[in-house]
Amino acid sequence: MANPREMNVTLLDWEARIILESISREMQRVKLIAETSDDEDEIADAGNDCMEIAGLKERLEEQAKSIFGKQICNFSLEVL
């Protein structure tokens, strides 16, 4: 069995937003691969990656919302 390791990070609001947006974009990228690839291995890998990324995103969003508020997940460039 592998020895799981853990890392704790402290982020400012703008840093958390950048990370959450980047994770969202990566999830979209691997989802597109899973939906459009002709290679079964690539589809399986991308699907697995997408599920792992979704779990990470959910966990980080939950923590970020509790600290910074729901607006932390608003990646729009429009002025609120």
N, C-alpha and C positions, 0 to 999 in steps of 0.2 A: 504494500500500500504506500502511496506517495505521501510525503510529509507536507500537508498544506501549510502555506505561509500566508501571512496577512500584512497589508500595508495600510496605514492610516495617513490621511492627507487632510490638511486644512486649506480651504479655498475661500477666496473672496467671491462676492456674488457674480462679478463679470467672468471670473475664471470658471465657476461652476456652470454658467450659461454656455460658455464656449465648449466645455467638455460635453455637456448634454446635447448641444447642437451637433457636435462632431459624431457622437454616438448615434444620434438619429440619422444622420447622413450615411454613416457606415451601415446601419441596419437597412436603409433603403437600397444601398449598393448591393449588398449580398442577397437581399430579397429579389432584386432584379436578375441577378445571376441565376438564382434558383428557378425563376420563372421563365427565363429565356434560353438557358444553356441546352445544348444537345447532348452533353456529356453527363451520364448518370452519376459518376463519381463526383463531378463538380457540383451537380445539383444537390446531392446528399451532403457534401461538405458545406455548401452555402446555406442549406436549410438548417443544419446543425449550428452553424455560426450565428444565423439569424436568431435562433432560439436562445442561445447563450447571451447574445447582445441584448435581446429583449429583457432577459432577467436582470442584467446589469443596469440597463436603462431604468427599469421599474424601480429597482432598489435606490439608485442615485436620485431619481426624480422625487421619490418619497422623502428622502432625507433633505434634499434641497428645498422642496416646498415647505417643509416644516420649519426650516430656518429662514428662508428668504421670501416665502410666499409663492402663490400660484404663478405669478408673473414671471418667475424664473424660467418657466418652460415656454415663454413667448419669444420665438426667434425672429419675429417680424422686424423689419427695419423701419416700419411706419412709426411715427410719433404717436404715443398713446394719448 
